[in-house]
Amino acid sequence: MTDLPQYLYMELADRIAAEIKAGSPPVGGRLPGEREMTEIYSVSIGTVRRAVQELRDRGLVATLPIKGTYVIRAEPPATTDQDDDASRG
């Protein structure tokens, strides 16, 4: 079951997340604009938008309207053992 294909936007999100983790762009840095990313990664604007949403969901970036999308953390927040204990009840 692990050989299933992955959606293109998830592949792009993983690629950008790896770039962020490597420090490019650094925390506080701005991601390229959507149109620029379509050219950089050779994907559609819809794919870029879904990938950026995925990065927001992971807690790696935040988007400020008109300003752009900025890196707010280099790695996704880790789950704690307390979260696991709470779910076990």
C-alpha beads as a LAMMPS data file, in Angstrom:
LAMMPS data file: protein, C-alpha beads

89 atoms
88 bonds

1 atom types
1 bond types

-500.0 500.0 xlo xhi
-500.0 500.0 ylo yhi
-500.0 500.0 zlo zhi

Masses

1 110.0

Atoms # bond

1 1 1 0.000 0.000 0.000
2 1 1 2.938 2.395 0.379
3 1 1 3.536 2.358 -3.393
4 1 1 0.440 4.454 -4.104
5 1 1 1.076 7.584 -6.152
6 1 1 1.060 10.895 -4.323
7 1 1 -0.776 14.014 -5.437
8 1 1 1.453 16.524 -7.217
9 1 1 0.627 19.277 -4.719
10 1 1 1.796 17.031 -1.862
11 1 1 5.052 16.318 -3.700
12 1 1 5.530 20.059 -4.204
13 1 1 4.720 20.793 -0.552
14 1 1 7.246 18.145 0.536
15 1 1 9.867 19.635 -1.781
16 1 1 9.321 23.182 -0.508
17 1 1 9.277 21.924 3.097
18 1 1 12.658 20.258 2.507
19 1 1 14.001 23.514 1.059
20 1 1 12.721 25.414 4.106
21 1 1 14.319 22.865 6.430
22 1 1 17.614 23.379 4.553
23 1 1 17.306 27.120 5.200
24 1 1 16.209 28.429 1.817
25 1 1 14.267 30.576 2.489
26 1 1 15.126 31.012 6.178
27 1 1 12.587 31.551 8.963
28 1 1 11.173 35.016 8.374
29 1 1 11.975 34.798 4.665
30 1 1 9.404 35.156 1.922
31 1 1 8.466 32.414 -0.520
32 1 1 8.371 33.350 -4.211
33 1 1 4.987 34.504 -5.495
34 1 1 2.510 31.993 -6.899
35 1 1 3.208 32.836 -10.533
36 1 1 6.951 32.668 -9.977
37 1 1 6.576 29.252 -8.317
38 1 1 4.615 27.976 -11.341
39 1 1 7.698 28.738 -13.437
40 1 1 10.256 27.486 -10.896
41 1 1 8.536 24.132 -10.334
42 1 1 6.773 23.765 -13.738
43 1 1 3.345 23.194 -12.216
44 1 1 -0.045 24.901 -12.465
45 1 1 -1.095 27.750 -10.216
46 1 1 -3.730 25.459 -8.667
47 1 1 -1.003 23.010 -7.657
48 1 1 1.030 25.857 -6.133
49 1 1 -1.986 27.123 -4.187
50 1 1 -2.785 23.690 -2.774
51 1 1 0.882 23.118 -1.880
52 1 1 1.059 26.449 -0.036
53 1 1 -2.177 25.581 1.793
54 1 1 -0.597 22.277 2.811
55 1 1 2.463 24.147 4.133
56 1 1 0.139 26.437 6.123
57 1 1 -1.651 23.374 7.500
58 1 1 1.730 21.959 8.567
59 1 1 2.488 25.201 10.393
60 1 1 5.529 26.046 8.270
61 1 1 4.308 29.217 6.556
62 1 1 1.810 32.034 7.017
63 1 1 0.272 34.110 4.252
64 1 1 -0.348 37.826 4.655
65 1 1 -2.779 39.186 2.055
66 1 1 -1.010 41.331 -0.555
67 1 1 2.327 40.890 1.289
68 1 1 3.075 37.250 0.460
69 1 1 3.822 33.953 2.179
70 1 1 6.489 33.831 4.863
71 1 1 8.309 31.000 6.604
72 1 1 7.352 30.921 10.290
73 1 1 9.050 27.662 11.274
74 1 1 11.588 25.321 9.703
75 1 1 10.010 22.060 10.885
76 1 1 6.417 21.118 11.678
77 1 1 5.513 21.145 15.371
78 1 1 6.136 17.773 16.982
79 1 1 3.348 15.960 18.727
80 1 1 4.003 15.385 22.392
81 1 1 3.472 12.311 24.488
82 1 1 0.877 14.304 26.440
83 1 1 -1.246 14.494 23.279
84 1 1 -1.061 10.705 22.961
85 1 1 -1.893 10.193 26.632
86 1 1 -4.906 12.503 26.396
87 1 1 -6.301 10.597 23.436
88 1 1 -6.026 7.289 25.316
89 1 1 -8.236 8.737 28.059

Bonds

1 1 1 2
2 1 2 3
3 1 3 4
4 1 4 5
5 1 5 6
6 1 6 7
7 1 7 8
8 1 8 9
9 1 9 10
10 1 10 11
11 1 11 12
12 1 12 13
13 1 13 14
14 1 14 15
15 1 15 16
16 1 16 17
17 1 17 18
18 1 18 19
19 1 19 20
20 1 20 21
21 1 21 22
22 1 22 23
23 1 23 24
24 1 24 25
25 1 25 26
26 1 26 27
27 1 27 28
28 1 28 29
29 1 29 30
30 1 30 31
31 1 31 32
32 1 32 33
33 1 33 34
34 1 34 35
35 1 35 36
36 1 36 37
37 1 37 38
38 1 38 39
39 1 39 40
40 1 40 41
41 1 41 42
42 1 42 43
43 1 43 44
44 1 44 45
45 1 45 46
46 1 46 47
47 1 47 48
48 1 48 49
49 1 49 50
50 1 50 51
51 1 51 52
52 1 52 53
53 1 53 54
54 1 54 55
55 1 55 56
56 1 56 57
57 1 57 58
58 1 58 59
59 1 59 60
60 1 60 61
61 1 61 62
62 1 62 63
63 1 63 64
64 1 64 65
65 1 65 66
66 1 66 67
67 1 67 68
68 1 68 69
69 1 69 70
70 1 70 71
71 1 71 72
72 1 72 73
73 1 73 74
74 1 74 75
75 1 75 76
76 1 76 77
77 1 77 78
78 1 78 79
79 1 79 80
80 1 80 81
81 1 81 82
82 1 82 83
83 1 83 84
84 1 84 85
85 1 85 86
86 1 86 87
87 1 87 88
88 1 88 89
